[in-house]
Amino acid sequence: MPDDAPVVGVLVDFARELRAAGLAVGSGEILTYCAAMTSLDPTDLLDLYWAGRATLVARRDQLPVYDEVFRSFFLNESSPAPQLLMLRAHPGTETQAALVVPATDPVPAGPEEQAVLGLMASDVDALRHKSFAVCTPEELAALRRIRLPPPRRRTRRTVAGRDGRAPDLRRTIRASMRAYGEPAELFWRQRKVRLRPLILILDISGSMADYSRSLLQFAHTAKHAAAKVEVFCFGTRLTRITGALAQRSPDQALAEAAVQVCDWEGGTRIGASLDTFVRDYGRRGLARGGIVVICSDGLDRGDPAVLDAAMERLSRLCHRLVWMNPHKGDNADFRPSTLGMMVAAEHTDLVLSGHDLRSLEELAALLPKLG
C-alpha cells in the first residue's frame, strides 16, 4: 500500500463505522487491517473487503453487519442484494473501482470442492481464551470471581511463631522458670509479614475502549481483596477512583467512577499522567515499596522525554513496575511497536498481557511472588 495518509484515514474511518454499528473493533484490529493492506491494492474493493473481513470480524454472526457497513461506506448502497457499484470518492483518493459483494447464501460446491472444505474444517475450541473485545457481559462477569491474593513483604520486626531462625529467649526463660529452671521447650520468633501496596493505573483512552471496562472490573475485585490497593485511570489527565471502587456493587462502583472521570475514550497522554502521579502521589509515599501495574497499549500523544523521565522516577520509587499491554496477547516473542511502549519498556520489570481472562488470572497468581 502506498505511503499515503488519506488512504490510512479511509481505513480508520471504515473501522470506526464498524465500531459504531456494534462490532468490537479496537486499535489492534485497525493496525492489523492497515498492515494487511500494505501488500494489497487499496484501490481494489475486493482486497479492501476480504482484508477487512479477515482482520475486523471476530464471529460469524457479525458478517451481515460487516457486509451492510461495507456497502454503505464504500458503495453508498444499503440494500443487501449484491450489486456492481462504484467506489465512493474520499478526500485524497481519485481512483474508482468496482466490486460485487458476495451473497449471503454461498453457491453449492461440487464434490471435489466439498472434499477440500472438509479437510479445512476444524473442531478446535477457538473461544477458550476469548479476547475481552468480543466477550459478552456474562463472560465478563467472571472477572468478579477471580481470586486475588495480595502481595506481601517480610518486615524487620519479629513475632512469636512455631518455627523461625531466631530463638525467643524471653518466652523460653519464662517457660523454664515455671519448670523450676529446667528448659522444657524452646520457643522461636519469625519475621512479621505485611501487605505491600498495590497501585493500578489504567488507560481509559479511545484505543483501550475494548478493555477499559474489564480492567476496571478487575480493579474493583482487587480493591475488595486487599486493604492497600489504589486505583487510578488516565486518558489525557490522571484521576484517582479508589473511593469510587470502594462500593460493594460493581455496577454502582463503575457508575460512580464514570462520573468522576471526564476523559473517557479520548486522547492519551501517558507521560503527563504518570508525571502527575509521581509528583502528587508517588513522592508522598503512596508508591514506596509497592507494586505498580500500568495497563495501557502504549499509544501516547505526549512528549516521549516526559514519559521516560516519569517512568525512571516511578521505577525508583516502587518495588516492582509491571506493564500490561493487551496487544501482547499470547505472543511470547512480543516486541513493542509503539513509541510510548518502547520508551517505557526500558524501565519496567515485567511486561504482561491483559487481553483476556486467563491473562488477568496469571497476574493475580503472580502478585504474591512479586512481593
Order of alpha helices (4+ residues) and beta strands (2+ residues): alpha-alpha-alpha-alpha-beta-beta-alpha-alpha-beta-beta-alpha-beta-beta-alpha-beta-beta-alpha-alpha-beta-alpha-beta-alpha-beta-alpha
